[in-house]
């Protein structure tokens, strides 16, 4: 009975780590790779800087331990205003495609969801952090390997 419970917990942990691998590795890497065919790497790096903002926004929405407070909301808004100031869209963004920019924001939203998911579902399992990292990256690598014939098509 105890062995069956341990096996079930192990399978649950792997399932959660697969979700984390998808949200922190597979989807954002694919989105950034696609986006940088349409926008510059410097613009992509500015969008990548929204990762902590996206993480805070998602955490405030889905984690009961992270209640929305005036200070957190103000900090989040100021952070996004800072990104807008750095982007300076009123000066134009060159020849950057909107779809590429949205893909970058989608990638950072995945990071925000992934870190929040990790905290909500994996942290309570009290698994060793090195093992968590190794398993989630390994699972993501297997998924990427399976997606390679689809994702690694010629430039279009």
MODELLER restraints for C-alpha pairs under 7 A, 6 or more apart:
rsr = mdl.restraints
at = mdl.atoms
rsr.add(forms.Gaussian(group=physical.xy_distance, feature=features.Distance(at['CA:13:A'], at['CA:122:A']), mean=6.94, stdev=0.5))
rsr.add(forms.Gaussian(group=physical.xy_distance, feature=features.Distance(at['CA:16:A'], at['CA:121:A']), mean=6.86, stdev=0.5))
rsr.add(forms.Gaussian(group=physical.xy_distance, feature=features.Distance(at['CA:16:A'], at['CA:122:A']), mean=6.57, stdev=0.5))
rsr.add(forms.Gaussian(group=physical.xy_distance, feature=features.Distance(at['CA:17:A'], at['CA:135:A']), mean=6.89, stdev=0.5))
rsr.add(forms.Gaussian(group=physical.xy_distance, feature=features.Distance(at['CA:17:A'], at['CA:136:A']), mean=4.97, stdev=0.5))
rsr.add(forms.Gaussian(group=physical.xy_distance, feature=features.Distance(at['CA:18:A'], at['CA:136:A']), mean=5.96, stdev=0.5))
rsr.add(forms.Gaussian(group=physical.xy_distance, feature=features.Distance(at['CA:18:A'], at['CA:139:A']), mean=5.90, stdev=0.5))
rsr.add(forms.Gaussian(group=physical.xy_distance, feature=features.Distance(at['CA:18:A'], at['CA:140:A']), mean=6.88, stdev=0.5))
rsr.add(forms.Gaussian(group=physical.xy_distance, feature=features.Distance(at['CA:20:A'], at['CA:114:A']), mean=5.35, stdev=0.5))
rsr.add(forms.Gaussian(group=physical.xy_distance, feature=features.Distance(at['CA:20:A'], at['CA:117:A']), mean=6.94, stdev=0.5))
rsr.add(forms.Gaussian(group=physical.xy_distance, feature=features.Distance(at['CA:20:A'], at['CA:118:A']), mean=6.37, stdev=0.5))
rsr.add(forms.Gaussian(group=physical.xy_distance, feature=features.Distance(at['CA:20:A'], at['CA:136:A']), mean=6.41, stdev=0.5))
rsr.add(forms.Gaussian(group=physical.xy_distance, feature=features.Distance(at['CA:21:A'], at['CA:136:A']), mean=4.72, stdev=0.5))
rsr.add(forms.Gaussian(group=physical.xy_distance, feature=features.Distance(at['CA:21:A'], at['CA:137:A']), mean=5.87, stdev=0.5))
rsr.add(forms.Gaussian(group=physical.xy_distance, feature=features.Distance(at['CA:21:A'], at['CA:139:A']), mean=6.39, stdev=0.5))
rsr.add(forms.Gaussian(group=physical.xy_distance, feature=features.Distance(at['CA:21:A'], at['CA:140:A']), mean=4.84, stdev=0.5))
rsr.add(forms.Gaussian(group=physical.xy_distance, feature=features.Distance(at['CA:22:A'], at['CA:140:A']), mean=6.04, stdev=0.5))
rsr.add(forms.Gaussian(group=physical.xy_distance, feature=features.Distance(at['CA:23:A'], at['CA:110:A']), mean=5.13, stdev=0.5))
rsr.add(forms.Gaussian(group=physical.xy_distance, feature=features.Distance(at['CA:23:A'], at['CA:111:A']), mean=6.14, stdev=0.5))
rsr.add(forms.Gaussian(group=physical.xy_distance, feature=features.Distance(at['CA:23:A'], at['CA:113:A']), mean=6.86, stdev=0.5))
rsr.add(forms.Gaussian(group=physical.xy_distance, feature=features.Distance(at['CA:23:A'], at['CA:114:A']), mean=4.85, stdev=0.5))
rsr.add(forms.Gaussian(group=physical.xy_distance, feature=features.Distance(at['CA:24:A'], at['CA:110:A']), mean=6.53, stdev=0.5))
rsr.add(forms.Gaussian(group=physical.xy_distance, feature=features.Distance(at['CA:24:A'], at['CA:111:A']), mean=5.28, stdev=0.5))
rsr.add(forms.Gaussian(group=physical.xy_distance, feature=features.Distance(at['CA:24:A'], at['CA:114:A']), mean=5.48, stdev=0.5))
rsr.add(forms.Gaussian(group=physical.xy_distance, feature=features.Distance(at['CA:25:A'], at['CA:140:A']), mean=6.29, stdev=0.5))
rsr.add(forms.Gaussian(group=physical.xy_distance, feature=features.Distance(at['CA:26:A'], at['CA:140:A']), mean=5.93, stdev=0.5))
rsr.add(forms.Gaussian(group=physical.xy_distance, feature=features.Distance(at['CA:26:A'], at['CA:144:A']), mean=6.50, stdev=0.5))
rsr.add(forms.Gaussian(group=physical.xy_distance, feature=features.Distance(at['CA:27:A'], at['CA:107:A']), mean=6.81, stdev=0.5))
rsr.add(forms.Gaussian(group=physical.xy_distance, feature=features.Distance(at['CA:28:A'], at['CA:107:A']), mean=4.08, stdev=0.5))
rsr.add(forms.Gaussian(group=physical.xy_distance, feature=features.Distance(at['CA:28:A'], at['CA:108:A']), mean=6.96, stdev=0.5))
rsr.add(forms.Gaussian(group=physical.xy_distance, feature=features.Distance(at['CA:28:A'], at['CA:110:A']), mean=6.27, stdev=0.5))
rsr.add(forms.Gaussian(group=physical.xy_distance, feature=features.Distance(at['CA:31:A'], at['CA:103:A']), mean=5.43, stdev=0.5))
rsr.add(forms.Gaussian(group=physical.xy_distance, feature=features.Distance(at['CA:31:A'], at['CA:104:A']), mean=6.42, stdev=0.5))
rsr.add(forms.Gaussian(group=physical.xy_distance, feature=features.Distance(at['CA:31:A'], at['CA:107:A']), mean=5.82, stdev=0.5))
rsr.add(forms.Gaussian(group=physical.xy_distance, feature=features.Distance(at['CA:32:A'], at['CA:103:A']), mean=6.71, stdev=0.5))
rsr.add(forms.Gaussian(group=physical.xy_distance, feature=features.Distance(at['CA:32:A'], at['CA:104:A']), mean=5.69, stdev=0.5))
rsr.add(forms.Gaussian(group=physical.xy_distance, feature=features.Distance(at['CA:32:A'], at['CA:107:A']), mean=6.62, stdev=0.5))
rsr.add(forms.Gaussian(group=physical.xy_distance, feature=features.Distance(at['CA:35:A'], at['CA:100:A']), mean=4.08, stdev=0.5))
rsr.add(forms.Gaussian(group=physical.xy_distance, feature=features.Distance(at['CA:35:A'], at['CA:101:A']), mean=6.74, stdev=0.5))
rsr.add(forms.Gaussian(group=physical.xy_distance, feature=features.Distance(at['CA:35:A'], at['CA:103:A']), mean=5.73, stdev=0.5))
rsr.add(forms.Gaussian(group=physical.xy_distance, feature=features.Distance(at['CA:35:A'], at['CA:104:A']), mean=6.33, stdev=0.5))
rsr.add(forms.Gaussian(group=physical.xy_distance, feature=features.Distance(at['CA:36:A'], at['CA:44:A']), mean=6.94, stdev=0.5))
rsr.add(forms.Gaussian(group=physical.xy_distance, feature=features.Distance(at['CA:36:A'], at['CA:100:A']), mean=6.83, stdev=0.5))
rsr.add(forms.Gaussian(group=physical.xy_distance, feature=features.Distance(at['CA:38:A'], at['CA:96:A']), mean=6.26, stdev=0.5))
rsr.add(forms.Gaussian(group=physical.xy_distance, feature=features.Distance(at['CA:38:A'], at['CA:97:A']), mean=5.76, stdev=0.5))
rsr.add(forms.Gaussian(group=physical.xy_distance, feature=features.Distance(at['CA:38:A'], at['CA:100:A']), mean=5.39, stdev=0.5))
rsr.add(forms.Gaussian(group=physical.xy_distance, feature=features.Distance(at['CA:39:A'], at['CA:96:A']), mean=4.76, stdev=0.5))
rsr.add(forms.Gaussian(group=physical.xy_distance, feature=features.Distance(at['CA:39:A'], at['CA:97:A']), mean=6.24, stdev=0.5))
rsr.add(forms.Gaussian(group=physical.xy_distance, feature=features.Distance(at['CA:39:A'], at['CA:100:A']), mean=5.92, stdev=0.5))
rsr.add(forms.Gaussian(group=physical.xy_distance, feature=features.Distance(at['CA:44:A'], at['CA:104:A']), mean=6.35, stdev=0.5))
rsr.add(forms.Gaussian(group=physical.xy_distance, feature=features.Distance(at['CA:47:A'], at['CA:104:A']), mean=6.06, stdev=0.5))
rsr.add(forms.Gaussian(group=physical.xy_distance, feature=features.Distance(at['CA:47:A'], at['CA:105:A']), mean=6.33, stdev=0.5))
rsr.add(forms.Gaussian(group=physical.xy_distance, feature=features.Distance(at['CA:48:A'], at['CA:104:A']), mean=6.86, stdev=0.5))
rsr.add(forms.Gaussian(group=physical.xy_distance, feature=features.Distance(at['CA:48:A'], at['CA:108:A']), mean=6.12, stdev=0.5))
rsr.add(forms.Gaussian(group=physical.xy_distance, feature=features.Distance(at['CA:50:A'], at['CA:108:A']), mean=6.47, stdev=0.5))
rsr.add(forms.Gaussian(group=physical.xy_distance, feature=features.Distance(at['CA:51:A'], at['CA:108:A']), mean=4.89, stdev=0.5))
rsr.add(forms.Gaussian(group=physical.xy_distance, feature=features.Distance(at['CA:51:A'], at['CA:111:A']), mean=6.35, stdev=0.5))
rsr.add(forms.Gaussian(group=physical.xy_distance, feature=features.Distance(at['CA:51:A'], at['CA:112:A']), mean=6.26, stdev=0.5))
rsr.add(forms.Gaussian(group=physical.xy_distance, feature=features.Distance(at['CA:53:A'], at['CA:76:A']), mean=6.20, stdev=0.5))
rsr.add(forms.Gaussian(group=physical.xy_distance, feature=features.Distance(at['CA:53:A'], at['CA:79:A']), mean=6.74, stdev=0.5))
rsr.add(forms.Gaussian(group=physical.xy_distance, feature=features.Distance(at['CA:54:A'], at['CA:108:A']), mean=6.47, stdev=0.5))
rsr.add(forms.Gaussian(group=physical.xy_distance, feature=features.Distance(at['CA:54:A'], at['CA:109:A']), mean=5.51, stdev=0.5))
rsr.add(forms.Gaussian(group=physical.xy_distance, feature=features.Distance(at['CA:54:A'], at['CA:112:A']), mean=4.90, stdev=0.5))
rsr.add(forms.Gaussian(group=physical.xy_distance, feature=features.Distance(at['CA:55:A'], at['CA:111:A']), mean=6.86, stdev=0.5))
rsr.add(forms.Gaussian(group=physical.xy_distance, feature=features.Distance(at['CA:55:A'], at['CA:112:A']), mean=3.56, stdev=0.5))
rsr.add(forms.Gaussian(group=physical.xy_distance, feature=features.Distance(at['CA:55:A'], at['CA:113:A']), mean=6.58, stdev=0.5))
rsr.add(forms.Gaussian(group=physical.xy_distance, feature=features.Distance(at['CA:55:A'], at['CA:115:A']), mean=6.71, stdev=0.5))
rsr.add(forms.Gaussian(group=physical.xy_distance, feature=features.Distance(at['CA:55:A'], at['CA:116:A']), mean=6.71, stdev=0.5))
rsr.add(forms.Gaussian(group=physical.xy_distance, feature=features.Distance(at['CA:58:A'], at['CA:112:A']), mean=6.06, stdev=0.5))
rsr.add(forms.Gaussian(group=physical.xy_distance, feature=features.Distance(at['CA:58:A'], at['CA:113:A']), mean=6.21, stdev=0.5))
rsr.add(forms.Gaussian(group=physical.xy_distance, feature=features.Distance(at['CA:58:A'], at['CA:116:A']), mean=6.88, stdev=0.5))
rsr.add(forms.Gaussian(group=physical.xy_distance, feature=features.Distance(at['CA:59:A'], at['CA:66:A']), mean=6.35, stdev=0.5))
rsr.add(forms.Gaussian(group=physical.xy_distance, feature=features.Distance(at['CA:59:A'], at['CA:116:A']), mean=5.73, stdev=0.5))
rsr.add(forms.Gaussian(group=physical.xy_distance, feature=features.Distance(at['CA:60:A'], at['CA:66:A']), mean=5.26, stdev=0.5))
rsr.add(forms.Gaussian(group=physical.xy_distance, feature=features.Distance(at['CA:60:A'], at['CA:67:A']), mean=5.91, stdev=0.5))
rsr.add(forms.Gaussian(group=physical.xy_distance, feature=features.Distance(at['CA:60:A'], at['CA:68:A']), mean=5.76, stdev=0.5))
